[in-house]
């Protein structure tokens, strides 16, 4: 499931970057009829939001569960570690 979140995150980030490009490059805006009448500021804000959601999904899926090491004591001295 984490791999799917990573893929969705990359797709959302790409969509956000395309939206940012369309809103800032004036020659591209007439090519996309859906957003022709929407002000550029709204498109930029939405694109930033979509990029942020994608980045969050990408970074959350990169966290792997590493076993935590717990010290083994003999008296007051640490003699080794075990994975917990």
C-alpha positions as CSV (number, residue, x, y, z in Angstrom):
1,X,0.0,0.0,0.0
2,X,2.9,2.3,0.7
3,X,4.1,2.0,-2.9
4,X,0.7,3.1,-4.1
5,X,0.9,6.2,-1.9
6,X,4.3,7.0,-3.4
7,X,3.0,6.7,-7.0
8,X,-0.1,8.8,-6.2
9,X,2.2,11.4,-4.6
10,X,4.4,11.6,-7.7
11,X,1.3,11.9,-9.9
12,X,-0.2,14.7,-7.7
13,X,3.1,16.5,-7.7
14,X,3.3,16.3,-11.5
15,X,-0.2,17.6,-11.8
16,X,0.6,20.5,-9.5
17,X,3.7,21.3,-11.6
18,X,1.7,21.2,-14.8
19,X,-0.9,23.5,-13.2
20,X,1.8,25.9,-12.1
21,X,3.3,25.9,-15.6
22,X,0.0,26.5,-17.2
23,X,-0.9,29.4,-14.9
24,X,2.5,31.2,-15.2
25,X,3.2,30.7,-18.9
26,X,0.6,32.8,-20.8
27,X,0.9,30.9,-24.1
28,X,-0.2,27.6,-22.4
29,X,-3.4,28.9,-20.7
30,X,-5.5,29.1,-23.9
31,X,-4.6,25.5,-24.7
32,X,-6.5,24.2,-21.6
33,X,-10.1,25.3,-22.1
34,X,-11.2,24.1,-18.6
35,X,-9.1,26.7,-16.8
36,X,-9.3,29.5,-19.4
37,X,-11.7,31.6,-17.3
38,X,-10.1,30.9,-13.8
39,X,-7.8,33.6,-12.5
40,X,-4.1,32.7,-12.4
41,X,-3.8,33.3,-8.7
42,X,-6.4,30.6,-7.9
43,X,-4.6,28.1,-10.2
44,X,-1.2,28.9,-8.5
45,X,-2.7,28.4,-5.0
46,X,-4.4,25.2,-6.1
47,X,-1.2,23.9,-7.7
48,X,0.9,24.6,-4.6
49,X,-1.7,22.8,-2.5
50,X,-1.6,19.7,-4.9
51,X,2.2,19.8,-4.9
52,X,2.3,19.9,-1.1
53,X,-0.1,16.9,-0.8
54,X,2.0,15.0,-3.3
55,X,5.2,15.8,-1.4
56,X,3.6,14.6,1.9
57,X,2.5,11.3,0.3
58,X,6.0,10.8,-1.1
59,X,7.8,11.5,2.1
60,X,5.4,9.5,4.3
61,X,5.9,6.4,2.1
62,X,9.7,6.6,2.4
63,X,9.7,5.9,6.1
64,X,10.7,2.3,6.6
65,X,10.2,0.4,9.9
66,X,13.7,-0.3,11.2
67,X,13.9,-2.6,14.2
68,X,14.8,-0.5,17.2
69,X,18.0,-1.5,19.1
70,X,17.6,-2.0,22.8
71,X,20.7,-2.1,25.0
72,X,21.5,-5.2,27.0
73,X,22.9,-4.4,30.5
74,X,25.1,-6.5,32.7
75,X,25.2,-4.6,35.9
76,X,25.7,-1.0,35.0
77,X,27.6,-1.7,31.8
78,X,26.1,-2.1,28.3
79,X,27.3,-5.4,26.9
80,X,25.4,-5.4,23.6
81,X,22.3,-4.5,21.8
82,X,19.3,-6.5,20.6
83,X,16.7,-5.6,18.0
84,X,13.3,-5.0,19.4
